[in-house]
């Protein structure tokens, strides 16, 4: 009985670790699919979505179940022309709106069209336009508590 109790504890911890790893993989796959579908929707001249990036991001958030995108997620839809950011729309329904910024750059009043970071491999002509959808999600592990935080910010970017 003692040996069984010790092995059961080890086995339970192993199963919880496997479950936590599977949840992290699910989060990674979900946000990768969200960024792909978002870039597809943003670049497609479909009625009602092409000119409304907030609607695209709201649709993406609705399909992200069981992820809590409003509390732990953030999205950006950025239009890049050539090597410059033409416009950028952060998701307004996120609770992390002020905590996370775009990794490819953020327009400011001083520089409304900054150079897009990490997109040099695209080699866009000055007349070509690309849509970039970035999805962030703050994942918190099952093994986190108030003393130890085992979390990871998952990130996915798709250029269309």
N, C-alpha and C positions, 0 to 999 in steps of 0.2 A: 504494500500500500504506500509506503514511504517513497519507494522508487517511482511508482506510478504518479504520485503527487508532484515530485520534482520534474519528471518528464512532461507531465501535463502542463506545468507552468512554462517550461521551455517551448513546448509545442504551441501553446497559446500565444506567446510573444512572437514566435516565428510566423504564425498565421496573421497576426495583427500587422506585422511588418510587410508581409506579402500584400495584404489588403491595402495598406497605406501606399505602397508602391504602385499598385493597380489604379488607385484613385489619382495619383499624380500623372500616370500615363493617360488616363481619361481626360484630365484637364488639358494636358499638352495636345492631345489629338483634337479636342473640342475647339480650342482657340486657333489651332492651325486651320481647321475647316472653316471657322468663322472668318478668319482673315482672307482666305481664298474666295469664299462666297461674297464677302463684302467688297473685295476688289472687283469681282465680276459684276455685282449689282451697281457699283458706283460708276463703272466705265460703260455700262450698257445704257443706251438711250431708251430705257423703259419708262412708260408713263408713271409719273409721281415719285420716282426714286432718284433719277439721274440728277435733278437739280436740288434734291433735298437730302444731303448727307446725314442729317439727324434721323430721318426716317429709315435710311439704310441701317444705321447703328441700332435703332430701336428694334428693327426686324431681327438683326443678328442677336441682340440680347435676349429676345423672346425665344430664339431657337437654342439657346445655350443651356437649357435646363439639364441637370440640376445645379449648375453653377450659379452663384449669386453675383451676377455681373454688376448689379446696381451698388452692392456693398463692397465688392472686392475686385471689380474689373474696371478697365478704362479702354477706350478706343479712340483712334484718330483716323480721319480720312483726309489725305493730303493730295493735292494736285500739283504735279511737278511738270514744268515745261522747260525742256533743255536740261540744264543743271540747276535751275532755280525753283524754289517753292513758290508756286503761283497763289495757292490758297491752302489753308489748313483748318479743319473743323474738328475740335475736340467734342467728345460725347458729353452732352449737357446733363444727362440723367445719371451720371456716375457720382458716387460718394467720394471718389478719389480724384476728382477733377483738379484740385490744386496740388496734389501730391506727386503726380506722375506727369512727365513731359515727354514729348515725342523724341525718339532717338535719331531721327533724320534732320531735326532742326525745328525751330519755332520762329515764325515771323514776329517781329516786334515793330513798334512805331518808328524806331530808328532805322530798322532794316526790314521793310515789308516783304522783300523777296530774297531771303538768304539762300546761299548755296545749300543744296540738299546733301547731307552727310551720308556716307556709306552707299551711295548709288552710282559711283563712278564707273562701275563695271557695266552699266546699262548703255553708256555712250549714246545718249539721246541727242538728236540734232536740235538746234534751237527752236525749231517749229514743231517738234514731236512732244506729245503730252502723255504722261503716265499717271495712273492713280495708285496711290500707296495706302494700304489699310494696315494699321498697326493695332494689335490687340494685346493688352496686358492683363494678367490675372495674378493676384496675390494668394498663393496656396499656403495653407497652414497644415502642417502634419498632425497626425493623431497623437504623436509623441511630444507635442508642445504643451507647455503649461506656463504659469506666470513666471517661473524662474528660467526656463529654457524655451527658446523660440526656434523651432525647426520649420522654417518656412522658405518658400522660394517664389520669386516673381517669374512667372512664365511669360514669354514674349513670342509673338509670331508676327511676321511682316510679309505681305504679299504685294508685289508690284504687277499691275496689269496695264 
